[in-house]
Amino acid sequence: MKYNRILLKLSGESLMGQQGYGIDTQRLNSYAAQIKQATDNGIQVGIVIGGGNIFRGLSGAAKGFDRVKGDQMGMLATVINSLALSSALEAIGQPAKVLTAIPMFPIGYPYSKWEAIKTMKEGKVAIMSCGTGSPYFTTDTGSALRAIEIEADVMLKGTRVDGVYTADPEKDPSATKFDHITYEEVLARNLKVMDITATALCKENHMPIYVFNMDIEGNLAKMLKGENVGTLVD
């Protein structure tokens, strides 16, 4: 294994599966099994999960919600997903702990870098929710920040696509995939890997990003073994 500690960013949208809203338990259980396999191999796992399957602050603001309240609603959506994932992990014998950037005890424990690292060193999965805890930041930025804070070796972005393309492959059939690309090129080409803030944060702190399709079972294990199943940004 190339990595000792990873930060895995999971998409809230992906949790919907085929449902169009909410949490697809089949997809949730697939994620839990893949994560447990990584911890069984001695890898320390930190997770940040989005909330787009329940509520997205930006689209709420577009419909007339106050942006700060909309983002706070989005943060609560990430807590719901985090609790669901921790429950799915514990059901298969993998201890997990939900940490929240906004005080919410007893729903989750207050987030701190040291608490997250201690949790992972104990063999538990640290699930860090509420994004950064501040409005106007996406969960992409939250996961970049957490990856840097917990001193992860890599930030893995598990999405519905199998890497970074020259254009959106769901919209442009001629889009071609990169195996490796630099932060500078991502920013210059305005590629939608993550939002600009998150990409810039990773670039400044030399945090490599690996984008891959987490919805294909077994991809996480393949990536951790060094197989090429996505795109490396560094």
Steps between C-alpha positions, in 0.01 A plus 500: 500500500628843402301689762486492878223757551240617252223759491209368295251756369168340414232663290159547658342465153657157457327383819164541324581207273210466254250664734533868407493609867610386843712196585512177300590235760655277234744776401562586866582138585730474196694804623519359853637165375768670289603725790520204741723316252742796506513512881543120511814558293635735766414830330381786719184648348349844542180582313319815395160451336292751307131571554374553144264200519301685768565874471751718320551853635583655162185371329301607808636853464394496133144426617496793740645355820741720695842372390636458853190312616505294178861401562417413862220275373755338269732443797218322685446283191866387525437400863205280398720328238786464748274334757366263231853404394620450859196279563571293185867461600421395856243247371786313326736523797698810404506758784445859389466838666309802370673833565315825434650842421203658682435386860222236484571261785362234547430467124874524431818591682655846455753490214867567566805387308628312804170322566483391135858367500449323834181338363682371189799373699253297710389325180170687474380690196486876569197647322531879497175683431366857459761589238724776635224611739479833316266611221624575144732197506415175325560151640780478238676782682410335832661174388812676368534678835447179700746304282769759572414524871504125566826468301353253251731362230238564232150638460278257309198645326250221440253614235275360226769549232826308469737796502567847361402566139564783252124574529199355681480142360128483585439794263785475246562152351831616347649585844826316573629390839827601667700240695703778660458878502650789698305735728609787271348336195175425685473867599610634158253278310228571761434126531227413748705258711410687817421864555785747456541562876547129570746451210702807603512380863633158392752665265635733770537215748629234255202272562460260205143440382389172344168502314331165431161331473408374848168360375680207332558254781866404542636826356615630839701182564650514148598866545663427837703220338632748244285399205399775258125545550481881489698822470780626726518877551826626655 
